[in-house]
Amino acid sequence: MHVNTLILGAGAAGMMCAAHAGPSTLVIDHAKAPGEKIRISGGGRCNFTNMHTDPARFLGQNPHFHKSALSRYTQWDFLDLVDRHKIAWHEKTLGQLFCDDKATQIIEMLRAELTKAGAELWLKTALADLAHDGTHYKATLDRDGTRYSITACNLVLATGGKSIPKMGATGLAYDIAKRFGHAMTDTRPALVPLTFTDQRFSPLSGVATPVVAHANGTAFEEALLFTHRGLSGPAVLQISSYWAEGDEITVDLLPNRDLPNDLKTARKTHGKRNVTTAMTEVLPERLVSFLADDLALKGNVGDLSDKRIDEITSRLKHWTLTPSGSEGYRTAEVTLGGISTDQIDSKTMMSRHLPGLYMIGEAVDVTGWLGGYNFQWAWSSGVAAGQAIVAQT
Ligand SMILES: Cc1cc2nc3c(=O)[nH]c(=O)nc-3n(C[C@H](O)[C@H](O)[C@H](O)COP(=O)(O)OP(=O)(O)OC[C@H]3O[C@@H](n4cnc5c(N)ncnc54)[C@H](O)[C@@H]3O)c2cc1C
């Protein structure tokens, strides 16, 4: 069987590419259903893009690489598509757009688009063998106990990263890219909770508080959530992408709060109040109890000197911690790093040295912030490759 384009992976990027790559496109996936990560994303409502999509909100060794694709298929283009399919959506916070109803609507939309474009989708299909004969890609596929030999002019690697292996994540795109001479950057779990081996925060499990979390010069102001094993919540997931083992993180537990002013006022008006009680006006009660010994929070507010107030404030604004690790690929939303962008053309997503080989989505060394950015990259890079294939055919 011969196809113009064989796409490996029917996730966000692969399906979007199939919808734009023209007829004679076959997209295969080893899973029973396409777009499984879309289905579970955003708590089942899929945070499908972000209104504030901007190249600065993506990480990768080349900070310019993703600009071209993101500017040619934007968040507004994807929103148009969502509107055309009459999928109701809302902005939750910070420009994050979610389906009102179910994430599966996005999967149905992509399936409809790829079918309309004339592409075929084979599920429960494994790649048994792959070679390039100088002109064509030759793939051996196993589907329902039958072997198929496929030749293709174009091969698109869209099998994503390593996060959530239980959902079928494999390193297939990395292995094939390496085999065809592409370099890899270091990969590690990102958008992932951070852990502490001593489980010191287990008494605080379930407590959430607004913070500014800092790691290696980058900061995010969002909620922090304590867990049995460590720290989570959007602020921590965001900085996890900027954190590496051994690094410190600093947490400002008092964003937008003027604690010195609050305590100095309380000193006048409620001088007999316990310091810990006064602190619960500002921080969750369980967190105040947890910090009380370390910060020597005792006595009455009326007895606090200005110097002591400044000391307490400074400790709470610069709470420095060294996580021992992260929850790893088991729960990470994305993989940081991947196929190096050095040898990929940023306009077409095609290999610079092997014509017809395209790499898109999370498999590539482009990682977005939390908040719909990673799907936007999947859509934009998928469209870039699809359009380039049509232009070349
Ligand atoms: C729990 C969770 C929630 C998330 N929520 C959001 C969110 O709300 N917003 C957002 O922007 N991003 C979110 N993300 C990140 C987002 O899902 C990914 O960045 C995006 O799916 C990447 O798209 P992709 O097509 O490159 O890879 P994927 O969507 O992972 O697709 C890869 C496909 O390749 C298939 N595959 C893998 N290996 C093989 C193989 N060997 N053979 C055949 N097929 C294979 C897989 O089955 C899969 O269908 C979330 C991720 C997780 C894990």
The ligand as a MOL file (V3000), in Angstrom:
LIG
                    3D

  0  0  0     0  0            999 V3000
M  V30 BEGIN CTAB
M  V30 COUNTS 53 58 0 0 0
M  V30 BEGIN ATOM
M  V30 1 C -3.0240 14.8700 32.5900 0
M  V30 2 C -2.6570 15.8460 31.5160 0
M  V30 3 C -3.3980 16.9980 31.3440 0
M  V30 4 C -3.0250 17.9280 30.3560 0
M  V30 5 N -3.7820 19.0430 30.2130 0
M  V30 6 C -3.4460 19.9470 29.2670 0
M  V30 7 C -4.2650 21.0880 29.0380 0
M  V30 8 O -5.3600 21.2170 29.6210 0
M  V30 9 N -3.8400 22.0020 28.1230 0
M  V30 10 C -2.6710 21.8310 27.4150 0
M  V30 11 O -2.3300 22.6910 26.5890 0
M  V30 12 N -1.9120 20.7390 27.5680 0
M  V30 13 C -2.2770 19.7920 28.4710 0
M  V30 14 N -1.5210 18.6670 28.6130 0
M  V30 15 C -0.3540 18.4670 27.7140 0
M  V30 16 C -0.8650 17.9690 26.3500 0
M  V30 17 O -1.7250 16.8670 26.5610 0
M  V30 18 C 0.2940 17.5470 25.4620 0
M  V30 19 O 1.2550 18.5560 25.3920 0
M  V30 20 C -0.2220 17.2330 24.0530 0
M  V30 21 O -1.1570 16.1730 24.1190 0
M  V30 22 C 0.9210 16.8420 23.1410 0
M  V30 23 O 0.3880 16.4930 21.9020 0
M  V30 24 P 1.1260 15.4310 20.9680 0
M  V30 25 O 0.1920 15.1340 19.8560 0
M  V30 26 O 2.4900 15.8760 20.6780 0
M  V30 27 O 1.2760 14.1200 21.8810 0
M  V30 28 P 0.1000 13.2120 22.4710 0
M  V30 29 O -1.1500 13.9700 22.5790 0
M  V30 30 O 0.6950 12.5890 23.6880 0
M  V30 31 O -0.1310 12.1000 21.3490 0
M  V30 32 C 0.8060 11.1150 21.0480 0
M  V30 33 C 0.0690 9.9320 20.4610 0
M  V30 34 O 1.0380 8.9910 20.0140 0
M  V30 35 C 0.6330 7.6970 20.4030 0
M  V30 36 N 1.8260 6.8630 20.5410 0
M  V30 37 C 2.8150 6.9750 21.4460 0
M  V30 38 N 3.7220 6.0210 21.2480 0
M  V30 39 C 3.3070 5.2870 20.1790 0
M  V30 40 C 3.8280 4.1540 19.5040 0
M  V30 41 N 4.9700 3.5730 19.8950 0
M  V30 42 N 3.1330 3.6680 18.4570 0
M  V30 43 C 1.9590 4.2320 18.0570 0
M  V30 44 N 1.4220 5.3010 18.6620 0
M  V30 45 C 2.0970 5.8340 19.7150 0
M  V30 46 C -0.1050 7.8840 21.7150 0
M  V30 47 O -1.0030 6.8200 21.9570 0
M  V30 48 C -0.8070 9.2180 21.4680 0
M  V30 49 O -2.1150 9.0440 20.9340 0
M  V30 50 C -1.8840 17.7020 29.5530 0
M  V30 51 C -1.1500 16.5330 29.7140 0
M  V30 52 C -1.5370 15.6060 30.6700 0
M  V30 53 C -0.7300 14.3390 30.7990 0
M  V30 END ATOM
M  V30 BEGIN BOND
M  V30 1 1 1 2
M  V30 2 1 2 3
M  V30 3 2 2 52
M  V30 4 2 3 4
M  V30 5 1 4 5
M  V30 6 1 4 50
M  V30 7 2 5 6
M  V30 8 1 6 7
M  V30 9 1 6 13
M  V30 10 2 7 8
M  V30 11 1 7 9
M  V30 12 1 9 10
M  V30 13 2 10 11
M  V30 14 1 10 12
M  V30 15 2 12 13
M  V30 16 1 13 14
M  V30 17 1 14 15
M  V30 18 1 14 50
M  V30 19 1 15 16
M  V30 20 1 16 17
M  V30 21 1 16 18
M  V30 22 1 18 19
M  V30 23 1 18 20
M  V30 24 1 20 21
M  V30 25 1 20 22
M  V30 26 1 22 23
M  V30 27 1 23 24
M  V30 28 2 24 25
M  V30 29 1 24 26
M  V30 30 1 24 27
M  V30 31 1 27 28
M  V30 32 2 28 29
M  V30 33 1 28 30
M  V30 34 1 28 31
M  V30 35 1 31 32
M  V30 36 1 32 33
M  V30 37 1 33 34
M  V30 38 1 33 48
M  V30 39 1 34 35
M  V30 40 1 35 36
M  V30 41 1 35 46
M  V30 42 1 36 37
M  V30 43 1 36 45
M  V30 44 2 37 38
M  V30 45 1 38 39
M  V30 46 1 39 40
M  V30 47 2 39 45
M  V30 48 1 40 41
M  V30 49 2 40 42
M  V30 50 1 42 43
M  V30 51 2 43 44
M  V30 52 1 44 45
M  V30 53 1 46 47
M  V30 54 1 46 48
M  V30 55 1 48 49
M  V30 56 2 50 51
M  V30 57 1 51 52
M  V30 58 1 52 53
M  V30 END BOND
M  V30 END CTAB
M  END
